Amino acid sequence: MALKNTLNLGNINQQELQSIREIASSHQMMATKFDFYSNQCQDQQLKQLFKQSGQDAQTTATNLTNSL
């Protein structure tokens, strides 16, 4: 499941900001890995699962980053 919208992060402290950056970075890494896995699969159902998971992770990373 992806974060579909940006968040209002106007009143967060530095520690919270750093945590959100780390979460966004982790989701970006997941998107990259899922894309790689998708390209390695022969099974179409598994390939589609990895592709959708990668898209969801990318959407979440993008929306978190845009919220900052």
C-alpha positions as CSV (number, residue, x, y, z in Angstrom):
1,M,0.0,0.0,0.0
2,A,1.4,3.4,-0.9
3,L,1.1,6.8,0.7
4,K,-1.2,8.4,-1.8
5,N,-1.0,12.1,-0.7
6,T,1.6,14.4,0.7
7,L,1.4,15.2,4.4
8,N,1.4,18.5,6.3
9,L,4.6,18.4,8.2
10,G,4.8,22.0,9.3
11,N,5.3,21.4,13.0
12,I,7.9,18.6,13.3
13,N,11.2,18.6,15.2
14,Q,14.6,17.8,13.8
15,Q,14.5,14.2,15.0
16,E,11.1,13.6,13.4
17,L,12.4,15.2,10.2
18,Q,15.4,12.9,10.1
19,S,13.2,9.9,10.6
20,I,10.9,10.8,7.8
21,R,14.0,11.3,5.5
22,E,15.2,7.8,6.5
23,I,11.8,6.3,5.8
24,A,11.6,8.0,2.4
25,S,15.2,6.8,1.6
26,S,14.2,3.2,2.6
27,H,11.2,3.3,0.3
28,Q,13.3,4.5,-2.5
29,M,15.7,1.6,-2.0
30,M,12.8,-0.8,-1.9
31,A,11.5,0.6,-5.2
32,T,14.9,0.0,-6.8
33,K,15.1,-3.5,-5.5
34,F,11.6,-4.5,-6.5
35,D,12.3,-3.1,-10.0
36,F,15.4,-5.2,-10.1
37,Y,13.5,-8.3,-8.9
38,S,10.7,-7.7,-11.4
39,N,13.2,-7.6,-14.3
40,Q,14.7,-11.0,-13.1
41,C,11.4,-12.9,-12.9
42,Q,10.1,-15.2,-15.6
43,D,6.8,-15.9,-13.8
44,Q,4.4,-13.2,-14.9
45,Q,2.3,-13.1,-11.7
46,L,5.5,-12.7,-9.5
47,K,6.8,-10.1,-12.0
48,Q,3.6,-8.1,-11.7
49,L,3.7,-8.4,-7.9
50,F,7.2,-7.0,-7.8
51,K,6.4,-4.3,-10.3
52,Q,3.3,-3.1,-8.3
53,S,5.3,-3.2,-5.1
54,G,8.0,-1.1,-6.6
55,Q,5.5,1.5,-7.9
56,D,3.9,1.7,-4.5
57,A,7.3,2.1,-2.8
58,Q,8.2,4.8,-5.3
59,T,4.9,6.6,-4.7
60,T,5.4,6.6,-1.0
61,A,9.0,7.8,-1.3
62,T,8.0,10.6,-3.6
63,N,5.1,11.8,-1.5
64,L,7.2,11.7,1.7
65,T,9.9,13.7,0.0
66,N,7.4,16.2,-1.4
67,S,5.9,16.6,2.1
68,L,9.3,17.9,3.4
